[in-house]
Amino acid sequence: MLLTESAEFASFQSKGVLVYIKLKSISLLACLGLAITAAVPLSAQTKTRTVVSSKQIAGASLNDAAALLPSSDAILTVDVKRVLNDALPLFFADDPAALADVNAEIQKFKTETGLDPRSFDRVAVGVKFQFPRQGVITSDTVAIARGTFQAGAILAAGKIAATGKYEEQKYGASTIYIFNLNKNVKMLGLVNTRVSQLAVVAIDKNTLALGDLNMVKATLDSKKGSQPNAELIGLASRSPEAFLGFGGNVPANIADGINFPSDQISQNVKSIRQVYGSATVAGTQLDVFASAKTNNPDEAASLNDTLIGLKQLGAMVVSQLKVDQRKLAQNALDNLKIDVAGNEVQLKLSIPQADIATLMRTVGKKKA
């Protein structure tokens, strides 16, 4: 597999198939879906209690933003409050210096774009795939951000920060602002990507749509209450306590042109029709869930057998890793549960805080 990066695209090539993913889309998802949650110092984060059911909160807030997305092939929802109160204390409990570094990067992002991620309460991201030619997949992305901010004020700040490097485009009754950033953005203080252009429009006084221009326009075109992504929203919301959820339709031709190691694996991959999952903080551990839906139980059973076989193969690979990485990988393999439920194959992984701390330290060393 060859990984390349350019000013606008990240790509990977495997056996003649080239997949392009726009870096501005990745930056949008990460900065608005995760980096927003890293902007409050750990010492200031305290859990709040309420008599309102957490399931009601999740359904009302996340689905509220996701319902504004245009027709998408995949969606991601982020409950920012849960990440602030639950996830970040778990991730950075042993490394406050790393959290400070992340906060500095978020402040830099605000300075360069005028967008303050700390004012976002919840974010829903929609991704649309295109297939311009065989073996090539592109994606366009839009994020719906809701919060305590005033959309007009954020746009005004963005224009000031852009120092003239933006344009306005009228679209119906709305004005879309297109910022020509051409900036390197360090996502979560870990990964540098380059954001070339970002389209932004105010949906209402507390809601922004940000992303690729055509997806922002599609958001404005969507009829209120039409719910084009009702099924995907349902998949992404199956774990009401999660701080992150996702759901997606797998294109039938997504694996075309890829030479898999075996026909069995090829058939297994092509049998997957939908995926969904979540990430949840449960006490002092992170619970990750993912499910692949196939056409029928027989296909699910076959996929399950293949994944179990790959897990066993992974045990042999682990022995070749460095000591700290070996322990982390072995714990992950030991804790990974693979099960069949009807036409679905479900993967469950619980990561204890000690392993999260090790992982964060490993990532920090690579960054340095």
URZI-V945402 format. One record per pair of residues at least 24 apart in sequence whose C-alpha atoms are under 10 Angstrom apart, sorted by the first residue. I is the first residue (numbers start at 1). J is the second residue. If there is no record, write none. Layout:
# URZI-V945402
i=I j=J
i=I j=J
This chain:
# URZI-V945402
i=5 j=193
i=5 j=194
i=6 j=193
i=6 j=194
i=7 j=182
i=7 j=183
i=7 j=184
i=7 j=193
i=7 j=194
i=7 j=195
i=7 j=196
i=8 j=182
i=8 j=193
i=8 j=194
i=8 j=195
i=8 j=196
i=8 j=197
i=9 j=138
i=9 j=193
i=9 j=194
i=9 j=195
i=10 j=193
i=10 j=194
i=11 j=136
i=11 j=137
i=11 j=138
i=13 j=135
i=13 j=136
i=13 j=258
i=14 j=135
i=14 j=257
i=14 j=258
i=14 j=259
i=14 j=260
i=15 j=135
i=15 j=257
i=15 j=258
i=15 j=259
i=15 j=260
i=16 j=135
i=16 j=136
i=16 j=256
i=16 j=257
i=16 j=258
i=16 j=259
i=17 j=134
i=17 j=135
i=17 j=136
i=17 j=137
i=17 j=254
i=17 j=255
i=17 j=256
i=17 j=257
i=17 j=258
i=17 j=259
i=18 j=134
i=18 j=135
i=18 j=136
i=18 j=137
i=18 j=138
i=18 j=257
i=18 j=258
i=19 j=131
i=19 j=135
i=19 j=136
i=19 j=137
i=19 j=138
i=19 j=139
i=19 j=254
i=20 j=136
i=20 j=137
i=20 j=138
i=20 j=139
i=21 j=129
i=21 j=137
i=21 j=138
i=21 j=139
i=21 j=140
i=22 j=138
i=22 j=139
i=22 j=140
i=22 j=141
i=22 j=194
i=22 j=195
i=22 j=196
i=22 j=212
i=23 j=192
i=23 j=193
i=23 j=194
i=23 j=195
i=23 j=196
i=24 j=140
i=24 j=141
i=24 j=182
i=24 j=185
i=24 j=193
i=24 j=194
i=24 j=195
i=24 j=196
i=24 j=197
i=24 j=198
i=24 j=211
i=24 j=212
i=25 j=125
i=25 j=127
i=25 j=139
i=25 j=140
i=25 j=141
i=25 j=142
i=25 j=143
i=25 j=195
i=25 j=197
i=25 j=198
i=25 j=210
i=25 j=211
i=25 j=212
i=26 j=139
i=26 j=140
i=26 j=141
i=26 j=187
i=26 j=193
i=26 j=194
i=26 j=195
i=27 j=184
i=27 j=185
i=27 j=186
i=27 j=187
i=27 j=191
i=27 j=192
i=27 j=193
i=27 j=194
i=27 j=195
i=27 j=211
i=28 j=125
i=28 j=141
i=28 j=142
i=28 j=143
i=28 j=187
i=28 j=195
i=28 j=198
i=28 j=210
i=28 j=211
i=28 j=212
i=29 j=76
i=29 j=123
i=29 j=124
i=29 j=125
i=29 j=126
i=29 j=127
i=29 j=141
i=29 j=142
i=29 j=143
i=29 j=187
i=29 j=210
i=29 j=211
i=30 j=186
i=30 j=187
i=30 j=188
i=30 j=191
i=31 j=106
i=31 j=109
i=31 j=117
i=31 j=185
i=31 j=186
i=31 j=187
i=31 j=188
i=32 j=78
i=32 j=80
i=32 j=115
i=32 j=116
i=32 j=117
i=32 j=118
i=32 j=120
i=32 j=122
i=32 j=123
i=32 j=124
i=32 j=125
i=32 j=143
i=32 j=144
i=32 j=145
i=32 j=187
i=32 j=210
i=33 j=76
i=33 j=77
i=33 j=78
i=33 j=79
i=33 j=80
i=33 j=117
i=33 j=120
i=33 j=122
i=33 j=123
i=33 j=124
i=33 j=125
i=33 j=143
i=33 j=144
i=33 j=145
i=33 j=244
i=34 j=78
i=34 j=79
i=34 j=80
i=34 j=83
i=34 j=117
i=34 j=123
i=34 j=187
i=34 j=188
i=34 j=244
i=35 j=80
i=35 j=102
i=35 j=103
i=35 j=105
i=35 j=106
i=35 j=109
i=35 j=117
i=35 j=118
i=35 j=186
i=35 j=187
i=35 j=188
i=35 j=189
i=36 j=78
i=36 j=80
i=36 j=83
i=36 j=84
i=36 j=103
i=36 j=106
i=36 j=116
i=36 j=117
i=36 j=118
i=36 j=119
i=36 j=120
i=36 j=121
i=36 j=122
i=36 j=123
i=36 j=188
i=37 j=78
i=37 j=79
i=37 j=80
i=37 j=81
i=37 j=82
i=37 j=83
i=37 j=84
i=37 j=85
i=37 j=87
i=37 j=88
i=37 j=102
i=37 j=103
i=37 j=106
i=37 j=117
i=37 j=118
i=37 j=119
i=37 j=120
i=37 j=121
i=37 j=122
i=37 j=188
i=38 j=80
i=38 j=83
i=38 j=84
i=38 j=87
i=38 j=88
i=38 j=89
i=38 j=92
i=38 j=99
i=38 j=100
i=38 j=101
i=38 j=102
i=38 j=103
i=38 j=104
i=38 j=105
i=38 j=106
i=38 j=117
i=38 j=118
i=38 j=188
i=38 j=189
i=39 j=84
i=39 j=88
i=39 j=99
i=39 j=100
i=39 j=101
i=39 j=102
i=39 j=103
i=39 j=104
i=39 j=105
i=39 j=106
i=39 j=107
i=39 j=116
i=39 j=117
i=39 j=118
i=39 j=119
i=39 j=188
i=40 j=84
i=40 j=85
i=40 j=88
i=40 j=99
i=40 j=100
i=40 j=102
i=40 j=103
i=40 j=106
i=40 j=118
i=41 j=84
i=41 j=88
i=41 j=89
i=41 j=96
i=41 j=99
i=41 j=100
i=41 j=102
i=41 j=103
i=42 j=84
i=42 j=85
i=42 j=88
i=42 j=89
i=42 j=90
i=42 j=92
i=42 j=93
i=42 j=96
i=42 j=99
i=42 j=100
i=43 j=89
i=43 j=96
i=44 j=84
i=44 j=85
i=45 j=81
i=45 j=84
i=45 j=85
i=45 j=86
i=45 j=88
i=45 j=89
i=46 j=84
i=46 j=85
i=46 j=86
i=46 j=89
i=47 j=81
i=47 j=82
i=47 j=84
i=47 j=85
i=47 j=86
i=48 j=81
i=48 j=85
i=54 j=240
i=54 j=241
i=54 j=242
i=55 j=237
i=55 j=239
i=55 j=240
i=55 j=241
i=55 j=242
i=56 j=240
i=57 j=240
i=57 j=241
i=58 j=82
i=58 j=237
i=58 j=239
i=58 j=240
i=58 j=241
i=58 j=242
i=58 j=243
i=59 j=233
i=59 j=234
i=59 j=237
i=59 j=238
i=59 j=240
i=61 j=121
i=61 j=122
i=61 j=123
i=61 j=146
i=62 j=121
i=62 j=122
i=62 j=123
i=62 j=124
i=62 j=146
i=62 j=233
i=62 j=236
i=62 j=237
i=62 j=240
i=62 j=243
i=62 j=244
i=62 j=245
i=63 j=122
i=63 j=123
i=63 j=124
i=63 j=230
i=63 j=233
i=63 j=234
i=63 j=236
i=63 j=237
i=64 j=122
i=64 j=123
i=64 j=124
i=64 j=144
i=64 j=146
i=65 j=122
i=65 j=123
i=65 j=124
i=65 j=125
i=65 j=143
i=65 j=144
i=65 j=145
i=65 j=146
i=65 j=207
i=65 j=208
i=66 j=122
i=66 j=123
i=66 j=124
i=66 j=125
i=66 j=126
i=66 j=143
i=66 j=144
i=66 j=145
i=66 j=227
i=66 j=229
i=66 j=230
i=66 j=232
i=66 j=233
i=66 j=236
i=67 j=124
i=67 j=144
i=67 j=222
i=67 j=224
i=67 j=225
i=67 j=226
i=67 j=227
i=67 j=228
i=67 j=229
i=67 j=230
i=67 j=233
i=68 j=124
i=68 j=125
i=68 j=126
i=68 j=143
i=68 j=144
i=68 j=203
i=68 j=207
i=68 j=209
i=68 j=219
i=68 j=220
i=68 j=222
i=68 j=223
i=68 j=224
i=68 j=225
i=68 j=226
i=68 j=227
i=68 j=228
i=68 j=229
i=69 j=124
i=69 j=125
i=69 j=126
i=69 j=127
i=69 j=142
i=69 j=143
i=69 j=144
i=69 j=209
i=69 j=215
i=69 j=216
i=69 j=218
i=69 j=219
i=69 j=220
i=69 j=222
i=69 j=224
i=69 j=227
i=69 j=228
i=69 j=229
i=70 j=125
i=70 j=126
i=70 j=127
i=70 j=128
i=70 j=142
i=70 j=215
i=70 j=216
i=70 j=217
i=70 j=218
i=70 j=219
i=70 j=220
i=70 j=221
i=70 j=222
i=70 j=223
i=70 j=226
i=70 j=227
i=70 j=228
i=70 j=229
i=71 j=126
i=71 j=127
i=71 j=128
i=71 j=215
i=71 j=218
i=71 j=219
i=71 j=222
i=71 j=226
i=71 j=227
i=71 j=228
i=71 j=229
i=71 j=230
i=72 j=125
i=72 j=126
i=72 j=127
i=72 j=128
i=72 j=129
i=72 j=140
i=72 j=141
i=72 j=142
i=72 j=215
i=72 j=228
i=72 j=229
i=72 j=232
i=72 j=248
i=72 j=249
i=73 j=126
i=73 j=127
i=73 j=128
i=73 j=129
i=73 j=130
i=73 j=139
i=73 j=229
i=73 j=232
i=73 j=247
i=73 j=248
i=73 j=249
i=73 j=250
i=73 j=251
i=73 j=274
i=74 j=125
i=74 j=126
i=74 j=127
i=74 j=128
i=74 j=129
i=74 j=141
i=74 j=229
i=74 j=232
i=74 j=233
i=74 j=236
i=74 j=246
i=74 j=247
i=74 j=248
i=74 j=249
i=74 j=250
i=74 j=274
i=74 j=275
i=74 j=276
i=75 j=124
i=75 j=125
i=75 j=126
i=75 j=127
i=75 j=128
i=75 j=141
i=75 j=142
i=75 j=143
i=75 j=229
i=75 j=232
i=75 j=233
i=75 j=235
i=75 j=236
i=75 j=245
i=75 j=246
i=75 j=247
i=75 j=248
i=75 j=249
i=75 j=276
i=76 j=123
i=76 j=124
i=76 j=125
i=76 j=126
i=76 j=127
i=76 j=143
i=76 j=232
i=76 j=233
i=76 j=236
i=76 j=237
i=76 j=244
i=76 j=245
i=76 j=246
i=76 j=247
i=76 j=248
i=76 j=276
i=76 j=277
i=76 j=278
i=77 j=122
i=77 j=123
i=77 j=124
i=77 j=125
i=77 j=126
i=77 j=143
i=77 j=144
i=77 j=233
i=77 j=236
i=77 j=237
i=77 j=242
i=77 j=243
i=77 j=244
i=77 j=245
i=77 j=246
i=77 j=247
i=77 j=278
i=78 j=121
i=78 j=122
i=78 j=123
i=78 j=124
i=78 j=125
i=78 j=145
i=78 j=236
i=78 j=242
i=78 j=243
i=78 j=244
i=78 j=245
i=78 j=246
i=78 j=278
i=78 j=279
i=79 j=120
i=79 j=121
i=79 j=122
i=79 j=123
i=79 j=124
i=79 j=241
i=79 j=242
i=79 j=243
i=79 j=244
i=79 j=245
i=80 j=118
i=80 j=119
i=80 j=120
i=80 j=121
i=80 j=122
i=80 j=123
i=80 j=147
i=80 j=243
i=80 j=244
i=81 j=120
i=81 j=121
i=81 j=122
i=81 j=243
i=82 j=121
i=82 j=122
i=82 j=241
i=82 j=242
i=82 j=243
i=82 j=244
i=82 j=280
i=82 j=281
i=83 j=242
i=83 j=243
i=83 j=244
i=83 j=280
i=83 j=281
i=84 j=243
i=85 j=243
i=85 j=281
i=86 j=243
i=86 j=280
i=86 j=281
i=86 j=282
i=86 j=283
i=86 j=284
i=86 j=286
i=87 j=242
i=87 j=243
i=87 j=279
i=87 j=280
i=87 j=281
i=87 j=282
i=87 j=284
i=87 j=285
i=87 j=286
i=88 j=281
i=89 j=284
i=90 j=281
i=90 j=282
i=90 j=283
i=90 j=284
i=90 j=285
i=90 j=286
i=90 j=352
i=90 j=353
i=90 j=354
i=90 j=356
i=90 j=357
i=91 j=284
i=91 j=285
i=91 j=286
i=91 j=353
i=91 j=354
i=91 j=355
i=91 j=356
i=91 j=357
i=91 j=358
i=91 j=359
i=91 j=360
i=92 j=353
i=92 j=356
i=92 j=357
i=92 j=360
i=92 j=361
i=93 j=353
i=93 j=354
i=93 j=356
i=93 j=357
i=94 j=353
i=94 j=354
i=94 j=356
i=94 j=357
i=94 j=358
i=94 j=360
i=94 j=361
i=95 j=357
i=95 j=360
i=95 j=361
i=95 j=364
i=98 j=188
i=98 j=189
i=98 j=190
i=98 j=360
i=98 j=361
i=98 j=364
i=99 j=188
i=99 j=189
i=100 j=189
i=101 j=188
i=101 j=189
i=101 j=190
i=102 j=186
i=102 j=187
i=102 j=188
i=102 j=189
i=102 j=190
i=103 j=188
i=103 j=189
i=104 j=188
i=104 j=189
i=105 j=185
i=105 j=186
i=105 j=187
i=105 j=188
i=105 j=189
i=105 j=190
i=106 j=185
i=106 j=186
i=106 j=187
i=106 j=188
i=106 j=189
i=108 j=185
i=108 j=186
i=109 j=183
i=109 j=184
i=109 j=185
i=109 j=186
i=109 j=187
i=110 j=157
i=110 j=158
i=110 j=161
i=111 j=157
i=111 j=158
i=111 j=160
i=111 j=161
i=111 j=162
i=112 j=157
i=112 j=158
i=112 j=160
i=112 j=161
i=112 j=162
i=112 j=163
i=112 j=181
i=112 j=183
i=112 j=185
i=113 j=154
i=113 j=155
i=113 j=157
i=113 j=158
i=113 j=159
i=113 j=160
i=113 j=161
i=113 j=162
i=113 j=163
i=113 j=179
i=113 j=181
i=113 j=183
i=113 j=198
i=114 j=153
i=114 j=154
i=114 j=155
i=114 j=156
i=114 j=157
i=114 j=158
i=114 j=159
i=114 j=160
i=114 j=161
i=114 j=162
i=115 j=149
i=115 j=151
i=115 j=153
i=115 j=154
i=115 j=155
i=115 j=156
i=115 j=157
i=115 j=158
i=115 j=161
i=116 j=149
i=116 j=154
i=116 j=157
i=116 j=158
i=117 j=145
i=117 j=147
i=117 j=149
i=118 j=147
i=118 j=148
i=118 j=149
i=119 j=145
i=119 j=146
i=119 j=147
i=119 j=148
i=119 j=149
i=119 j=150
i=119 j=154
i=119 j=206
i=120 j=145
i=120 j=146
i=120 j=147
i=120 j=148
i=120 j=149
i=120 j=206
i=120 j=207
i=120 j=208
i=121 j=145
i=121 j=146
i=121 j=147
i=121 j=148
i=121 j=149
i=121 j=206
i=122 j=146
i=122 j=147
i=122 j=207
i=122 j=243
i=123 j=147
i=123 j=207
i=123 j=208
i=123 j=209
i=123 j=244
i=124 j=209
i=124 j=233
i=124 j=244
i=124 j=245
i=124 j=246
i=125 j=209
i=125 j=210
i=125 j=211
i=125 j=246
i=126 j=211
i=126 j=215
i=126 j=219
i=126 j=229
i=126 j=246
i=126 j=247
i=126 j=248
i=127 j=211
i=127 j=215
i=127 j=248
i=128 j=215
i=129 j=250
i=129 j=251
i=129 j=254
i=130 j=251
i=131 j=251
i=131 j=253
i=131 j=254
i=134 j=253
i=134 j=254
i=134 j=256
i=134 j=257
i=135 j=253
i=135 j=254
i=135 j=255
i=135 j=256
i=135 j=257
i=135 j=258
i=136 j=254
i=136 j=256
i=136 j=257
i=137 j=253
i=137 j=254
i=139 j=212
i=140 j=211
i=140 j=212
i=140 j=213
i=140 j=214
i=140 j=215
i=140 j=216
i=141 j=210
i=141 j=211
i=141 j=212
i=141 j=213
i=141 j=214
i=141 j=215
i=141 j=216
i=142 j=198
i=142 j=199
i=142 j=200
i=142 j=209
i=142 j=210
i=142 j=211
i=142 j=212
i=142 j=213
i=142 j=214
i=142 j=215
i=142 j=216
i=142 j=217
i=142 j=218
i=142 j=219
i=143 j=200
i=143 j=208
i=143 j=209
i=143 j=210
i=143 j=211
i=143 j=212
i=143 j=215
i=143 j=216
i=143 j=219
i=144 j=201
i=144 j=202
i=144 j=203
i=144 j=207
i=144 j=208
i=144 j=209
i=144 j=210
i=144 j=211
i=144 j=216
i=144 j=219
i=145 j=202
i=145 j=203
i=145 j=206
i=145 j=207
i=145 j=208
i=145 j=209
i=145 j=210
i=146 j=203
i=146 j=204
i=146 j=205
i=146 j=206
i=146 j=207
i=146 j=208
i=146 j=209
i=147 j=205
i=147 j=206
i=147 j=207
i=147 j=208
i=148 j=205
i=148 j=206
i=148 j=207
i=149 j=205
i=149 j=206
i=149 j=207
i=149 j=208
i=150 j=202
i=150 j=204
i=150 j=205
i=150 j=206
i=150 j=207
i=150 j=208
i=151 j=201
i=151 j=202
i=151 j=203
i=151 j=204
i=151 j=205
i=151 j=206
i=151 j=207
i=151 j=208
i=151 j=209
i=152 j=201
i=152 j=202
i=152 j=204
i=152 j=205
i=152 j=206
i=152 j=207
i=152 j=208
i=153 j=205
i=154 j=202
i=154 j=206
i=154 j=208
i=155 j=200
i=155 j=201
i=155 j=202
i=155 j=208
i=158 j=200
i=165 j=197
i=166 j=197
i=166 j=198
i=166 j=199
i=167 j=199
i=168 j=199
i=168 j=200
i=168 j=201
i=169 j=199
i=169 j=201
i=171 j=201
i=171 j=217
i=171 j=220
i=171 j=221
i=172 j=217
i=172 j=220
i=172 j=221
i=173 j=220
i=174 j=201
i=174 j=202
i=174 j=203
i=174 j=217
i=174 j=220
i=175 j=200
i=175 j=201
i=175 j=202
i=176 j=200
i=176 j=201
i=176 j=202
i=176 j=209
i=176 j=210
i=176 j=213
i=176 j=216
i=176 j=217
i=177 j=201
i=177 j=202
i=177 j=210
i=177 j=213
i=178 j=210
i=178 j=211
i=178 j=212
i=178 j=213
i=189 j=364
i=189 j=367
i=190 j=363
i=190 j=364
i=190 j=366
i=190 j=367
i=190 j=368
i=191 j=367
i=232 j=274
i=232 j=275
i=232 j=276
i=233 j=276
i=234 j=276
i=235 j=274
i=235 j=275
i=235 j=276
i=235 j=277
i=235 j=278
i=235 j=291
i=236 j=275
i=236 j=276
i=236 j=277
i=236 j=278
i=237 j=276
i=237 j=277
i=237 j=278
i=238 j=276
i=238 j=277
i=238 j=278
i=239 j=277
i=239 j=278
i=239 j=279
i=239 j=280
i=239 j=289
i=240 j=278
i=240 j=280
i=241 j=278
i=241 j=279
i=241 j=280
i=241 j=281
i=241 j=282
i=242 j=277
i=242 j=278
i=242 j=279
i=242 j=280
i=242 j=281
i=242 j=282
i=242 j=287
i=242 j=288
i=242 j=289
i=243 j=278
i=243 j=279
i=243 j=280
i=243 j=281
i=244 j=277
i=244 j=278
i=244 j=279
i=244 j=280
i=244 j=288
i=245 j=276
i=245 j=277
i=245 j=278
i=245 j=279
i=245 j=280
i=245 j=288
i=245 j=289
i=245 j=290
i=246 j=275
i=246 j=276
i=246 j=277
i=246 j=278
i=246 j=279
i=246 j=290
i=247 j=274
i=247 j=275
i=247 j=276
i=247 j=277
i=247 j=278
i=247 j=290
i=247 j=291
i=248 j=273
i=248 j=274
i=248 j=275
i=248 j=276
i=248 j=277
i=248 j=292
i=249 j=273
i=249 j=274
i=249 j=275
i=249 j=276
i=249 j=293
i=250 j=274
i=250 j=275
i=250 j=292
i=250 j=293
i=264 j=302
i=264 j=303
i=264 j=306
i=265 j=302
i=265 j=303
i=265 j=306
i=265 j=307
i=267 j=299
i=267 j=302
i=267 j=303
i=268 j=294
i=268 j=299
i=268 j=300
i=268 j=301
i=268 j=302
i=268 j=303
i=268 j=304
i=268 j=305
i=268 j=306
i=268 j=307
i=269 j=294
i=269 j=299
i=269 j=303
i=270 j=294
i=270 j=299
i=271 j=295
i=271 j=296
i=271 j=299
i=271 j=300
i=271 j=302
i=271 j=303
i=272 j=296
i=272 j=299
i=272 j=300
i=272 j=303
i=272 j=343
i=272 j=344
i=272 j=345
i=273 j=344
i=274 j=344
i=275 j=344
i=275 j=345
i=275 j=346
i=276 j=346
i=277 j=346
i=277 j=347
i=277 j=348
i=278 j=348
i=279 j=349
i=279 j=350
i=280 j=350
i=281 j=350
i=281 j=351
i=282 j=350
i=282 j=351
i=282 j=352
i=283 j=352
i=283 j=353
i=284 j=351
i=284 j=352
i=284 j=353
i=284 j=354
i=284 j=356
i=285 j=350
i=285 j=351
i=285 j=352
i=285 j=353
i=285 j=354
i=285 j=355
i=285 j=356
i=286 j=349
i=286 j=350
i=286 j=351
i=286 j=352
i=286 j=353
i=286 j=355
i=286 j=356
i=287 j=348
i=287 j=349
i=287 j=350
i=287 j=351
i=287 j=352
i=288 j=336
i=288 j=347
i=288 j=348
i=288 j=349
i=288 j=350
i=288 j=351
i=289 j=336
i=289 j=337
i=289 j=346
i=289 j=347
i=289 j=348
i=289 j=349
i=289 j=350
i=290 j=338
i=290 j=345
i=290 j=346
i=290 j=347
i=290 j=348
i=290 j=349
i=291 j=338
i=291 j=339
i=291 j=340
i=291 j=341
i=291 j=344
i=291 j=345
i=291 j=346
i=291 j=347
i=291 j=348
i=292 j=340
i=292 j=343
i=292 j=344
i=292 j=345
i=292 j=346
i=292 j=347
i=293 j=341
i=293 j=342
i=293 j=343
i=293 j=344
i=293 j=345
i=293 j=346
i=294 j=342
i=294 j=343
i=294 j=344
i=294 j=345
i=295 j=342
i=295 j=343
i=295 j=344
i=296 j=342
i=296 j=343
i=296 j=344
i=297 j=340
i=297 j=341
i=297 j=342
i=297 j=343
i=297 j=344
i=297 j=345
i=298 j=342
i=298 j=343
i=298 j=344
i=299 j=342
i=299 j=343
i=299 j=344
i=299 j=345
i=300 j=339
i=300 j=340
i=300 j=341
i=300 j=342
i=300 j=343
i=300 j=344
i=300 j=345
i=300 j=346
i=301 j=339
i=301 j=340
i=301 j=341
i=301 j=342
i=301 j=343
i=301 j=344
i=301 j=345
i=302 j=340
i=302 j=345
i=303 j=340
i=303 j=343
i=303 j=344
i=303 j=345
i=304 j=338
i=304 j=339
i=304 j=340
i=304 j=344
i=304 j=345
i=304 j=346
i=304 j=347
i=305 j=338
i=305 j=339
i=305 j=340
i=305 j=345
i=307 j=338
i=307 j=339
i=307 j=345
i=307 j=347
i=308 j=337
i=308 j=338
i=308 j=339
i=311 j=336
i=311 j=337
i=311 j=338
i=324 j=358
i=324 j=359
i=324 j=362
i=325 j=358
i=325 j=359
i=325 j=362
i=327 j=355
i=327 j=358
i=328 j=354
i=328 j=355
i=328 j=356
i=328 j=358
i=328 j=359
i=329 j=355
i=329 j=359
i=331 j=355
